[in-house]
Amino acid sequence: MNQSELMLGLCLVAVVLIPLVVALWVVGWVKRNAARLGLIDLPNERKVHTIPIPRGGGLGVWLGVVSVFAVGTLAVALIGKWPGLLPAWLIPQSLQELASGMWSKLGPIWMLLAGGSVVAVLGLLDDRFGLDWRVRIAVEFAVASWVVYGLNLQLTAYIDLPWLTPILSIFWIVMLINSFNMLDNMDALSAGVAAIIAGMLALMLLSTPEAGQGQPQVFVALMVLALLGGLLGFLRYNWPPASIFMGDSGSYFVGYWIAVTTLLSTYSGSSGQTPHAVFAPLCLLAIPIYDTFSVIAIRLREGRSPFQADKKHFSHRLVDLGMTKKQAVGTIYLATLTCSLGSLLLPRTDWIGAGLVLLIVLAMLALIALLESLTGKKSNP
């Protein structure tokens, strides 16, 4: 291992550790002051907890990601813009070049963080006061539209309809914001699933060269690893039995950040030879997407609003099958990991292999749906 690889490895570790430590401190502070802040989640008929629990722990995840980019901006400035301020032996030439390349990307990243801050504050206001779903959706669409049209961030979909790709990108962001919010219904569920997805996405980015450069997608991987660190710090308090919940502030930000990093990622290899790899995000996010669409279908079938909260989620349906809450969460973790493994294969295979990967993911979802069909038979012998 040369000096450049060592420095890069240390950077990757630091990007995980900084938000982890920040999240540990912030979540602990929110937990101690939740009553004074009005951030208490009271039990009711649609929730699984039976005692009041603090919420708003997602603020730690958000601040963890913000803090690592604040530190990173300072470091990139010192290394890439003013290298003379640091000892020459500490900064190899390759690291200076990497920092110089990152400097040009920091502006857009801070704009993305601004969008994430808006949805985090939106969630915090919902946690504190309870907002009408129309207000929440309107703000989410406004932020997503600004990201897509203002920052020109769009899906790599290979669709020969220029007007359609931006619309799909907007719906992708809004869908994931709400998917992770809807998935946040049991201890360590949404945060744990997001951590698995973040880890697998980072691994894919670090092993898939960026188109036209042949280098790992380090910058986007750093964005994902920052989220992973914040989630790990939060899970220290959210692991069953949870002493604090993430709340809408956290789930909104997590869904938003995963959405924008999947839009930023390159899947087709250094020379664009694997366009089918654009399906990687669907493999990574198959379980959150399945939960979202299945619970919406159930609500519509029962003649209720898709935004009406209930206990019809994937995790609840697994509990209805006879699992404990921990077993249900563990099952969803395993299903998420299984589907996510396909994202690592797609950039490394041909169209036939890609088709097999997608069939494996679909077979997994079909198996889940088949098992869940037993719930109805159990309740209606």
C-alpha positions, 0 to 999 in steps of 0.5 A, spaced: 500 500 500 502 506 497 502 513 501 496 515 497 492 509 498 493 509 505 491 517 506 485 515 502 483 509 506 484 514 512 479 519 509 474 513 508 475 511 515 474 519 518 468 520 514 465 514 517 467 516 524 466 523 524 458 523 523 458 517 528 461 521 534 457 527 532 450 523 531 452 519 538 452 526 542 447 530 538 442 524 539 444 523 546 442 531 547 435 530 544 434 524 548 435 528 554 431 534 552 426 531 548 420 533 553 422 540 553 423 540 546 416 537 545 419 531 541 415 525 545 412 520 541 406 518 544 403 510 543 396 509 540 393 504 536 397 504 530 404 504 533 407 498 536 410 502 542 406 502 549 410 507 553 412 515 551 419 515 547 423 521 545 423 522 537 427 527 533 434 522 533 434 523 526 437 530 527 444 527 529 444 523 522 443 530 519 448 534 523 453 528 522 453 528 515 453 536 515 459 536 520 463 531 516 462 536 510 464 542 514 470 538 516 472 536 509 471 543 506 476 545 510 481 540 509 480 540 501 481 548 502 488 546 506 490 541 501 487 543 494 487 550 495 493 552 500 497 546 500 503 551 502 500 551 509 501 544 511 508 540 511 509 537 504 511 530 506 504 530 509 500 531 502 502 526 496 501 529 489 495 524 488 492 527 494 493 534 492 490 532 485 484 529 489 483 535 493 483 539 487 478 535 483 473 535 490 474 543 490 470 544 484 464 539 487 463 542 494 459 548 491 453 543 488 454 538 494 453 544 499 447 546 495 444 538 496 445 539 503 441 545 503 435 541 500 437 536 505 436 541 511 430 543 508 426 536 508 430 535 515 427 541 518 420 539 515 420 533 518 422 536 525 416 541 524 412 535 523 414 531 529 413 537 533 406 540 531 404 535 526 403 538 518 398 536 513 400 531 508 399 536 503 404 541 506 409 535 506 408 533 499 408 540 496 415 542 500 418 535 498 416 536 490 419 543 491 425 541 493 426 535 488 424 540 483 429 544 485 435 539 485 433 536 478 432 543 474 436 547 479 442 543 480 441 539 473 441 532 477 437 526 473 437 519 473 441 515 468 435 512 464 437 512 457 430 514 455 430 518 449 424 523 451 428 529 454 422 531 458 420 524 461 427 523 465 427 530 469 419 528 471 422 521 473 427 524 477 423 528 481 418 522 483 424 518 485 426 523 490 419 524 493 418 516 493 424 515 497 423 520 502 416 517 503 419 510 503 424 511 508 419 515 512 414 509 512 419 504 513 420 507 520 415 503 524 419 499 528 426 499 532 432 500 528 428 498 522 429 504 517 435 506 520 438 499 519 435 498 512 438 505 510 445 503 513 445 496 509 443 500 503 449 505 504 454 500 505 453 496 499 452 503 495 459 505 497 462 498 496 459 498 489 461 506 488 468 504 490 469 498 486 466 501 479 470 506 475 467 513 474 465 513 466 471 517 462 476 517 468 477 509 470 477 511 477 473 509 483 467 514 484 470 516 491 466 523 492 459 520 491 462 514 496 464 519 501 457 522 501 454 515 502 459 513 508 458 520 511 450 517 512 452 510 514 456 513 520 451 518 522 446 512 522 451 507 526 451 513 531 443 513 531 443 506 532 446 506 538 440 509 541 435 506 536 437 498 537 431 494 540 429 496 545 429 503 542 430 509 547 429 514 542 426 514 535 429 517 528 422 521 527 420 524 520 426 529 521 431 523 520 427 519 515 426 524 510 433 526 510 435 519 510 431 518 504 433 524 500 440 523 501 440 516 498 436 518 493 441 524 491 447 519 491 443 514 487 442 520 482 449 522 482 452 515 481 455 512 475 453 505 474 455 503 466 463 503 468 469 507 465 467 506 458 459 506 458 460 498 457 454 496 462 448 500 461 444 495 464 447 497 471 442 503 471 438 498 475 442 497 481 438 502 485 432 498 484 436 492 487 439 496 493 432 499 494 427 493 492 425 492 499 423 499 501 420 500 494 416 494 496 414 496 502 411 503 500 407 500 494 404 494 498 402 498 503 399 503 499 395 498 495 392 495 501 390 502 503 387 503 497 384 496 496 380 498 503 378 505 501 383 509 505 387 514 503 394 512 502 397 517 507 393 514 512 398 511 517 396 504 520 399 497 522 399 494 515 407 495 513 411 489 511 414 489 518 407 489 521 405 483 516 411 479 518 409 480 525 402 477 523 405 471 521 408 469 528 414 473 528 417 477 533 419 484 532 426 483 532 425 477 527 421 481 523 426 486 523 432 481 522 428 478 516 427 485 512 435 486 513 436 479 510 432 481 504 435 488 503 442 485 503 440 479 499 437 484 494 443 489 494 448 484 492 445 484 485 447 491 485 455 489 486 454 484 480 450 488 475 456 493 473 460 486 472 456 482 468 453 482 461 445 483 459 444 475 460 447 476 467 443 482 468 437 479 467 438 473 471 440 478 477 433 482 476 430 475 476 433 473 483 430 480 486 424 479 483 423 472 485 425 474 492 420 479 492 415 474 489 417 469 495 416 475 500 409 476 497 407 469 497 409 468 505 405 474 506 399 471 503 399 466 509 397 472 513 390 473 510 389 465 511 391 465 518 386 471 520 381 468 516 381 460 517 
